[in-house]
Amino acid sequence: MEMEVQGVSFTVTSNVSWTITQSGNYSFSVSPVNGVPGSTTVKVAYTPNNTGEPRNSTLSVSGGSASAAVQITQQALQFNTAQDT
């Protein structure tokens, strides 16, 4: 069975070059991880979470003397089984 890649995005607007670092219990696919002055759309991709536990990560966007954090939590899939009747 093929896993469908899903994602979200956000925009970084900066007047300096910037870099994204990631920490947490899961590394999401982030692109791009650095940029130049202006506005850039950052995409965060992930596959369905069938681990049974939430996936958490903090993306830290840093440039010059400024920084901002983006918190990402992906809940685990929940499966329901049919009961015999």
C-alpha positions as CSV (number, residue, x, y, z in Angstrom):
1,M,0.0,0.0,0.0
2,E,1.4,3.4,-1.0
3,M,1.4,6.2,1.6
4,E,-0.1,9.5,0.4
5,V,2.2,12.4,1.1
6,Q,0.4,15.4,2.5
7,G,1.6,18.8,3.6
8,V,1.1,22.3,4.8
9,S,2.9,25.5,4.0
10,F,3.7,28.9,5.6
11,T,5.4,32.0,4.3
12,V,8.7,33.4,5.6
13,T,9.0,37.2,4.9
14,S,12.4,38.5,5.9
15,N,14.8,41.3,5.0
16,V,17.9,39.1,5.7
17,S,18.9,35.6,4.7
18,W,17.4,32.9,7.0
19,T,17.7,29.3,8.0
20,I,15.3,26.7,9.4
21,T,16.4,24.1,12.0
22,Q,14.2,21.4,13.4
23,S,13.9,19.7,16.7
24,G,11.4,17.2,18.2
25,N,10.5,13.5,18.1
26,Y,10.0,13.5,14.3
27,S,11.7,15.2,11.3
28,F,9.2,16.4,8.8
29,S,10.3,17.0,5.2
30,V,10.9,20.8,5.0
31,S,11.7,22.7,1.8
32,P,13.5,25.0,1.5
33,V,15.5,25.1,4.7
34,N,17.1,28.4,3.9
35,G,16.3,31.6,2.0
36,V,17.2,35.1,1.0
37,P,15.5,38.4,1.7
38,G,11.9,38.6,0.4
39,S,9.0,36.2,0.8
40,T,9.4,32.5,0.5
41,T,6.8,29.7,0.8
42,V,8.0,26.9,3.0
43,K,6.4,23.5,2.5
44,V,6.2,20.9,5.2
45,A,5.4,17.4,3.9
46,Y,4.5,14.2,5.8
47,T,3.0,10.8,5.4
48,P,0.1,9.4,7.4
49,N,1.1,8.8,11.0
50,N,0.3,5.2,11.8
51,T,2.8,5.0,14.8
52,G,0.1,5.3,17.5
53,E,1.9,8.3,19.0
54,P,1.7,12.0,18.0
55,R,4.6,13.4,15.9
56,N,6.0,16.7,17.2
57,S,8.5,19.1,15.8
58,T,9.5,22.7,16.3
59,L,10.8,24.5,13.3
60,S,13.0,27.5,14.2
61,V,13.4,30.1,11.6
62,S,16.4,32.3,12.3
63,G,17.9,35.3,10.4
64,G,20.2,38.0,11.6
65,S,19.3,38.6,15.3
66,A,15.7,37.5,14.9
67,S,14.0,34.1,15.3
68,A,10.6,32.6,15.2
69,A,9.2,29.1,16.1
70,V,6.6,27.1,14.3
71,Q,5.2,24.2,16.3
72,I,3.9,21.2,14.3
73,T,1.9,18.3,15.8
74,Q,0.6,15.4,13.7
75,Q,-1.8,13.2,15.6
76,A,-1.7,9.4,15.1
77,L,-4.3,7.8,12.9
78,Q,-7.1,6.1,14.8
79,F,-8.4,2.8,13.5
80,N,-11.8,1.4,14.4
81,T,-12.6,-2.2,14.1
82,A,-16.0,-3.5,13.2
83,Q,-17.6,-5.5,16.0
84,D,-19.2,-8.9,15.3
85,T,-22.9,-8.7,15.7
